[in-house]
Amino acid sequence: MARTVWDSTVGKKTVMAVSGLIMLLYLVVHMIGNLKIFFGAGEFNHYAHWLRTVGEPFMHYEWTLWVVRVVLVVAVVAHAVSAYQLSRRDIKARPTKYVHKKARASYATRTMRWGGVILALFIVWHLLDLTTGTVHSGGFEHGKPYQNVVDTFSTWYGNTIYIVAMLAVGLHVRHGFWSAAQTLGTGSRTRDRALKTTANALALLLTAGFVAVPVGVMTGVVS
């Protein structure tokens, strides 16, 4: 049954919708955590340490964090694979372009695929920068995320990469949230306006919340 569902177009769209909502929930929580940087190094570093001790003593040190990581990896892979396969299926179904072009879609709709690629590349860079320290500018300090974040956003390329990626997040969320609602059957003629308003609000909130951190470092509010 699982294979039958996965092989169907509806099944793949459902996987995309559910995995997308999981990642959206993570983004909201992650943004809230990031904003703790405005309360100082002590508050932010303590929050980062708390993430590794959630669930103790029932859960061992970092176990809860690893559970979250595994769930996110599964969601990202499922989302990417289903998106790629749906894209290939669309191309096979219509190998040649339409003679008459469809009505112009929104910018977010037309850039969803490229936005996904940008975000995938950003995730790799972000992990290598602030988790492993492999490509981190300056001296990476384990257990001191506040100092590491300041180091990253003290460089022009760190700010550029991050802000471009967050703009891509906003566009992706704006279209993805509404699409997920339609796929999961929550959309209707009476609810579409509310869903689109919610999608726009989430996209704006997430973009502004994430971009606030590099802007805070650039302006000296966070130093």
BELDAVEN-V93322 format. One line per field, one symbol per residue. ss: DSSP state (2 for helix, 1 for strand, 0 for the rest). psi: psi as a letter, one per 30 degrees, with the letter a starting at -180 (. if undefined). Layout:
ss=???
psi=???
//
This chain:
ss=0222222022222222222222222222222222222220222222222222200000000022222222222222222222222222222220000000000000222202222222222222222222000000000000002222222200022222222222222222222222222220000000022222222222222222222222222200000
psi=eeeeeefleeeeeeeeeeeeeeeeeeeeeeeeeeffffgleeeeeeeeeeffgkfkfeklkfeeeeeeeeeeeeeeeeeeeeeeeeeeeeeefifllkekklkklleeefgeeeeeeeeeeeeeeeefefefgegkkajkjkgieeeeeeeegfkeeeeeeeeeeeeeeeeeeeeeeeeeeeeggflleffeeeeeeeeeeeeeeeeeeefeeeeeeefgek.
//
